[in-house]
Amino acid sequence: MKHQDGAAVPALVLIAAVVATIALVAVLDRRSTQHLVEARFWFDNLTFEVPGLRGPITDEEQGKIRSMALTELRNAYRGLRVRFSETPGGLYRVRVVQQYPPQPGPPGPVGQSRPLGPFGGEGSVSFQAVAALVIHYAPPNAGRPAIIEGIARGVGRTAVHEFAHQILFGDLVPPSMDPQSYEYETADRAGQYFGSMHWDTAWPFLVKKLGPQS
């Protein structure tokens, strides 16, 4: 008996291949929307010395600063496909150092970053510079717990700002005029350490770059 549908077999194979390809693309697309960008945030051999603070920072206070700073960072990027941890590696990296090398002239920055394009970026936060501004802007009746919490918020919020520089490298983000925003150009303000903060001009760019977390 002679088969009359010999040409139909390759056609079925082709259709099956197309269907398999479409399914694979759908799976990869779903995985890409679920993929979390890894970012590292850590304290790098700090002494936790703070000139002007009465008494050294205790181990318990150090733990609170570490925990609150990381929480501040995670809360700022909540809902986006990025995960912050102390785990070595990460596409984007910000470390907290005790202080930057002293230089002549006006006070240096509290944070700095070097974006590396497709390779992520790396940056740092000066613990001592943050602490000095906290003491400067603290309310007159602020007790030690409020100072410690202000330092933690300041470290975390400075890291939020530095990560944004790395993540949004190359994007033309309009400058923010809102002193309660993470994007504001200077950390020399009370709002960096006391009170609430929010995103302003950078948020739509972050959503576009990182994507919403499913």
Contacts in CASP RR format, 6 or more apart in sequence:
PFRMAT RR
TARGET T0000
AUTHOR 0000-0000-0000
METHOD contacts of the structure
MODEL  1
MKHQDGAAVPALVLIAAVVATIALVAVLDRRSTQHLVEARFWFDNLTFEV
PGLRGPITDEEQGKIRSMALTELRNAYRGLRVRFSETPGGLYRVRVVQQY
PPQPGPPGPVGQSRPLGPFGGEGSVSFQAVAALVIHYAPPNAGRPAIIEG
IARGVGRTAVHEFAHQILFGDLVPPSMDPQSYEYETADRAGQYFGSMHWD
TAWPFLVKKLGPQS
33 81 0 8 1.000
33 211 0 8 1.000
33 214 0 8 1.000
34 81 0 8 1.000
34 214 0 8 1.000
35 81 0 8 1.000
36 81 0 8 1.000
36 82 0 8 1.000
36 83 0 8 1.000
36 213 0 8 1.000
37 81 0 8 1.000
37 82 0 8 1.000
37 83 0 8 1.000
37 91 0 8 1.000
37 92 0 8 1.000
37 210 0 8 1.000
38 82 0 8 1.000
38 83 0 8 1.000
38 85 0 8 1.000
38 87 0 8 1.000
38 89 0 8 1.000
38 90 0 8 1.000
38 91 0 8 1.000
39 82 0 8 1.000
39 83 0 8 1.000
39 84 0 8 1.000
39 85 0 8 1.000
39 90 0 8 1.000
39 91 0 8 1.000
39 92 0 8 1.000
39 93 0 8 1.000
39 94 0 8 1.000
39 163 0 8 1.000
40 84 0 8 1.000
40 85 0 8 1.000
40 86 0 8 1.000
40 87 0 8 1.000
40 88 0 8 1.000
40 89 0 8 1.000
40 90 0 8 1.000
40 92 0 8 1.000
40 93 0 8 1.000
40 94 0 8 1.000
40 95 0 8 1.000
41 69 0 8 1.000
41 70 0 8 1.000
41 73 0 8 1.000
41 84 0 8 1.000
41 85 0 8 1.000
41 86 0 8 1.000
41 93 0 8 1.000
41 94 0 8 1.000
41 95 0 8 1.000
41 96 0 8 1.000
41 159 0 8 1.000
41 163 0 8 1.000
42 86 0 8 1.000
42 95 0 8 1.000
42 96 0 8 1.000
43 66 0 8 1.000
43 95 0 8 1.000
43 96 0 8 1.000
43 127 0 8 1.000
44 95 0 8 1.000
44 96 0 8 1.000
44 97 0 8 1.000
44 124 0 8 1.000
45 98 0 8 1.000
46 62 0 8 1.000
46 96 0 8 1.000
46 97 0 8 1.000
46 98 0 8 1.000
46 127 0 8 1.000
47 98 0 8 1.000
48 56 0 8 1.000
48 57 0 8 1.000
48 61 0 8 1.000
48 62 0 8 1.000
48 65 0 8 1.000
48 98 0 8 1.000
48 127 0 8 1.000
49 56 0 8 1.000
49 57 0 8 1.000
49 98 0 8 1.000
49 128 0 8 1.000
50 57 0 8 1.000
50 128 0 8 1.000
50 131 0 8 1.000
50 132 0 8 1.000
50 135 0 8 1.000
50 151 0 8 1.000
51 128 0 8 1.000
51 132 0 8 1.000
52 135 0 8 1.000
53 131 0 8 1.000
53 135 0 8 1.000
53 144 0 8 1.000
53 147 0 8 1.000
54 144 0 8 1.000
57 65 0 8 1.000
57 148 0 8 1.000
61 148 0 8 1.000
64 148 0 8 1.000
64 149 0 8 1.000
64 152 0 8 1.000
65 148 0 8 1.000
65 151 0 8 1.000
65 152 0 8 1.000
65 155 0 8 1.000
66 152 0 8 1.000
67 152 0 8 1.000
68 149 0 8 1.000
68 152 0 8 1.000
68 153 0 8 1.000
68 156 0 8 1.000
69 96 0 8 1.000
69 152 0 8 1.000
69 153 0 8 1.000
69 154 0 8 1.000
69 155 0 8 1.000
69 156 0 8 1.000
69 159 0 8 1.000
70 84 0 8 1.000
70 86 0 8 1.000
70 156 0 8 1.000
72 152 0 8 1.000
72 153 0 8 1.000
72 154 0 8 1.000
72 155 0 8 1.000
72 156 0 8 1.000
72 157 0 8 1.000
72 159 0 8 1.000
72 160 0 8 1.000
73 84 0 8 1.000
73 156 0 8 1.000
73 159 0 8 1.000
73 160 0 8 1.000
73 163 0 8 1.000
74 84 0 8 1.000
76 157 0 8 1.000
76 160 0 8 1.000
76 182 0 8 1.000
76 197 0 8 1.000
76 199 0 8 1.000
77 84 0 8 1.000
77 160 0 8 1.000
77 163 0 8 1.000
77 206 0 8 1.000
77 210 0 8 1.000
79 212 0 8 1.000
79 213 0 8 1.000
80 206 0 8 1.000
80 207 0 8 1.000
80 210 0 8 1.000
80 211 0 8 1.000
80 212 0 8 1.000
80 213 0 8 1.000
81 210 0 8 1.000
81 211 0 8 1.000
81 212 0 8 1.000
81 213 0 8 1.000
82 92 0 8 1.000
82 167 0 8 1.000
82 210 0 8 1.000
91 119 0 8 1.000
91 120 0 8 1.000
91 121 0 8 1.000
92 120 0 8 1.000
92 121 0 8 1.000
92 122 0 8 1.000
92 163 0 8 1.000
92 166 0 8 1.000
92 167 0 8 1.000
93 121 0 8 1.000
93 122 0 8 1.000
93 123 0 8 1.000
94 113 0 8 1.000
94 122 0 8 1.000
94 123 0 8 1.000
94 124 0 8 1.000
94 125 0 8 1.000
94 159 0 8 1.000
94 162 0 8 1.000
94 163 0 8 1.000
94 166 0 8 1.000
95 123 0 8 1.000
95 124 0 8 1.000
95 125 0 8 1.000
96 124 0 8 1.000
96 125 0 8 1.000
96 127 0 8 1.000
96 155 0 8 1.000
96 159 0 8 1.000
97 124 0 8 1.000
97 125 0 8 1.000
97 126 0 8 1.000
97 127 0 8 1.000
98 126 0 8 1.000
98 127 0 8 1.000
98 128 0 8 1.000
99 126 0 8 1.000
99 127 0 8 1.000
99 128 0 8 1.000
99 129 0 8 1.000
100 108 0 8 1.000
100 109 0 8 1.000
100 112 0 8 1.000
100 124 0 8 1.000
100 126 0 8 1.000
100 129 0 8 1.000
107 129 0 8 1.000
108 126 0 8 1.000
108 129 0 8 1.000
109 126 0 8 1.000
109 129 0 8 1.000
109 187 0 8 1.000
110 125 0 8 1.000
110 126 0 8 1.000
110 129 0 8 1.000
110 130 0 8 1.000
110 133 0 8 1.000
110 158 0 8 1.000
110 187 0 8 1.000
111 123 0 8 1.000
111 124 0 8 1.000
111 125 0 8 1.000
111 126 0 8 1.000
111 129 0 8 1.000
111 158 0 8 1.000
111 161 0 8 1.000
111 162 0 8 1.000
111 187 0 8 1.000
112 123 0 8 1.000
112 124 0 8 1.000
112 162 0 8 1.000
113 121 0 8 1.000
113 122 0 8 1.000
113 123 0 8 1.000
113 124 0 8 1.000
113 162 0 8 1.000
113 163 0 8 1.000
113 165 0 8 1.000
113 166 0 8 1.000
114 121 0 8 1.000
114 122 0 8 1.000
114 123 0 8 1.000
115 121 0 8 1.000
115 165 0 8 1.000
115 166 0 8 1.000
115 169 0 8 1.000
115 170 0 8 1.000
116 122 0 8 1.000
116 166 0 8 1.000
116 169 0 8 1.000
117 169 0 8 1.000
117 170 0 8 1.000
120 166 0 8 1.000
120 169 0 8 1.000
121 166 0 8 1.000
121 169 0 8 1.000
122 166 0 8 1.000
123 162 0 8 1.000
123 166 0 8 1.000
124 162 0 8 1.000
125 155 0 8 1.000
125 156 0 8 1.000
125 158 0 8 1.000
125 159 0 8 1.000
125 162 0 8 1.000
127 151 0 8 1.000
127 155 0 8 1.000
130 151 0 8 1.000
130 154 0 8 1.000
130 155 0 8 1.000
130 158 0 8 1.000
130 187 0 8 1.000
130 193 0 8 1.000
131 151 0 8 1.000
133 187 0 8 1.000
133 188 0 8 1.000
133 192 0 8 1.000
133 193 0 8 1.000
134 147 0 8 1.000
134 150 0 8 1.000
134 151 0 8 1.000
134 154 0 8 1.000
134 193 0 8 1.000
135 147 0 8 1.000
137 189 0 8 1.000
137 190 0 8 1.000
137 191 0 8 1.000
137 192 0 8 1.000
137 193 0 8 1.000
137 194 0 8 1.000
138 146 0 8 1.000
138 147 0 8 1.000
138 150 0 8 1.000
138 193 0 8 1.000
138 194 0 8 1.000
139 146 0 8 1.000
139 194 0 8 1.000
146 194 0 8 1.000
150 193 0 8 1.000
150 194 0 8 1.000
151 193 0 8 1.000
153 192 0 8 1.000
153 193 0 8 1.000
153 194 0 8 1.000
153 195 0 8 1.000
154 187 0 8 1.000
154 192 0 8 1.000
154 193 0 8 1.000
157 182 0 8 1.000
157 187 0 8 1.000
157 192 0 8 1.000
157 193 0 8 1.000
157 197 0 8 1.000
158 187 0 8 1.000
158 192 0 8 1.000
160 182 0 8 1.000
161 182 0 8 1.000
161 183 0 8 1.000
161 187 0 8 1.000
164 182 0 8 1.000
164 183 0 8 1.000
164 202 0 8 1.000
164 206 0 8 1.000
167 206 0 8 1.000
167 209 0 8 1.000
167 210 0 8 1.000
168 202 0 8 1.000
168 205 0 8 1.000
168 206 0 8 1.000
168 209 0 8 1.000
171 205 0 8 1.000
171 209 0 8 1.000
173 183 0 8 1.000
173 201 0 8 1.000
173 202 0 8 1.000
173 205 0 8 1.000
174 201 0 8 1.000
175 183 0 8 1.000
175 185 0 8 1.000
175 201 0 8 1.000
176 183 0 8 1.000
176 184 0 8 1.000
176 185 0 8 1.000
176 200 0 8 1.000
176 201 0 8 1.000
176 202 0 8 1.000
177 184 0 8 1.000
178 184 0 8 1.000
178 200 0 8 1.000
179 189 0 8 1.000
179 191 0 8 1.000
180 191 0 8 1.000
180 195 0 8 1.000
180 196 0 8 1.000
180 197 0 8 1.000
180 198 0 8 1.000
181 197 0 8 1.000
181 198 0 8 1.000
181 199 0 8 1.000
181 200 0 8 1.000
181 201 0 8 1.000
182 197 0 8 1.000
182 198 0 8 1.000
182 199 0 8 1.000
182 200 0 8 1.000
182 202 0 8 1.000
183 199 0 8 1.000
183 200 0 8 1.000
183 201 0 8 1.000
183 202 0 8 1.000
184 200 0 8 1.000
191 197 0 8 1.000
199 206 0 8 1.000
END
